[in-house]
Amino acid sequence: QLQLTESGGGSVLAGESLTLSCAASGTAFGINSMGWFRQSPGKTREMVAMVGGGAARYANSVKGRFTITRSLETMTVDLQMNNLKPEDTAVYYCKLSTLNAAEAWGPGTQITVSS
């Protein structure tokens, strides 16, 4: 069964950095895409950064501050977050899509940025 395990959340001050990591297990198929979404209270879940097909995409709000990296060999995806802002506060979710169109979400990890 496809499963995702997230780590790296926490509480920081504005301007500080955090790195989120996500590891996938339980799939015999290749990975199509992996990435990170986030959801704040009262808001819909939004894409933060995704990598697939050799290309990375970022939400406009995080461009230049966040960097996504992926390893197909270890089935991991990391999100380096620099210069964090209070508006980055949210629950961050890892998402994976496989080549056979299966999808999985991680349980979510809280990021809180205080001013």
C-alpha positions as CSV (number, residue, x, y, z in Angstrom):
1,Q,0.0,0.0,0.0
2,L,1.3,3.4,-1.0
3,Q,2.3,5.4,2.0
4,L,3.9,8.8,2.6
5,T,5.8,9.8,5.7
6,E,6.5,13.5,6.4
7,S,9.0,15.1,8.7
8,G,10.5,18.5,9.4
9,G,7.5,20.7,10.5
10,G,7.7,23.0,13.5
11,S,7.5,26.6,14.7
12,V,9.9,29.3,13.7
13,L,10.3,33.1,13.6
14,A,9.8,35.1,10.4
15,G,12.9,35.1,8.3
16,E,14.0,31.7,9.5
17,S,14.2,28.4,7.5
18,L,12.8,24.9,7.6
19,T,13.1,21.8,5.5
20,L,10.3,19.4,5.0
21,S,11.0,15.8,3.9
22,C,8.7,13.2,2.6
23,A,9.5,9.5,1.9
24,A,7.3,7.2,-0.1
25,S,6.9,3.4,0.3
26,G,4.7,0.6,-0.9
27,T,4.6,1.2,-4.6
28,A,6.0,-1.1,-7.3
29,F,5.4,1.6,-10.0
30,G,7.5,4.5,-10.9
31,I,6.7,8.0,-9.7
32,N,5.0,10.5,-11.9
33,S,5.2,13.5,-9.6
34,M,5.8,14.5,-6.0
35,G,5.2,17.7,-4.2
36,W,3.8,19.7,-1.4
37,F,0.5,21.4,-0.8
38,R,-0.6,23.5,2.2
39,Q,-3.9,24.4,3.8
40,S,-4.6,27.2,6.3
41,P,-7.7,27.4,8.4
42,G,-10.7,28.5,6.4
43,K,-8.8,28.2,3.1
44,T,-8.7,25.6,0.4
45,R,-5.6,23.4,-0.1
46,E,-3.2,24.9,-2.5
47,M,-0.2,23.7,-4.4
48,V,3.1,25.0,-3.0
49,A,5.7,23.1,-5.2
50,M,5.6,20.1,-7.4
51,V,8.2,18.3,-9.5
52,G,7.4,15.9,-12.3
53,G,8.6,15.2,-15.8
54,G,11.9,16.9,-15.0
55,A,10.3,20.2,-14.2
56,A,9.5,22.0,-11.0
57,R,6.5,24.3,-10.4
58,Y,6.0,26.8,-7.6
59,A,3.2,28.9,-6.3
60,N,3.9,32.5,-7.0
61,S,3.9,33.3,-3.3
62,V,6.9,31.0,-2.6
63,K,9.0,31.6,-5.7
64,G,12.6,32.5,-4.8
65,R,12.1,31.4,-1.2
66,F,11.3,27.7,-1.5
67,T,13.2,25.0,-3.4
68,I,11.9,21.5,-4.1
69,T,14.2,18.5,-4.7
70,R,13.3,14.9,-5.5
71,S,15.1,11.6,-5.6
72,L,13.4,8.9,-7.7
73,E,15.9,6.4,-6.3
74,T,15.0,6.9,-2.7
75,M,11.4,8.1,-3.5
76,T,11.8,11.2,-1.4
77,V,11.0,14.8,-1.9
78,D,12.3,17.7,0.2
79,L,11.1,21.3,0.4
80,Q,13.7,23.8,1.6
81,M,11.9,26.9,2.9
82,N,13.8,30.0,3.4
83,N,12.8,33.5,4.6
84,L,9.6,32.1,6.0
85,K,6.7,34.5,6.5
86,P,3.7,34.4,8.9
87,E,1.5,33.8,5.8
88,D,3.3,30.6,5.2
89,T,1.7,29.2,8.4
90,A,-0.3,26.1,7.4
91,V,-0.5,22.4,7.5
92,Y,1.8,21.1,4.7
93,Y,0.9,17.9,2.9
94,C,3.1,15.7,0.7
95,K,1.5,14.3,-2.4
96,L,2.7,11.6,-4.8
97,S,1.3,10.4,-8.1
98,T,2.6,7.1,-9.6
99,L,2.9,6.2,-13.3
100,N,-0.2,3.9,-12.9
101,A,-2.3,6.9,-11.8
102,A,-2.4,6.1,-8.1
103,E,-2.2,9.0,-5.7
104,A,-1.4,9.3,-2.0
105,W,-1.3,12.1,0.5
106,G,0.8,12.4,3.7
107,P,-0.9,13.0,7.0
108,G,0.2,16.6,7.1
109,T,2.7,18.5,9.2
110,Q,2.2,21.9,10.9
111,I,4.3,24.9,10.1
112,T,3.9,28.0,12.2
113,V,5.7,31.2,11.5
114,S,5.6,33.9,14.1
115,S,6.4,37.6,13.4
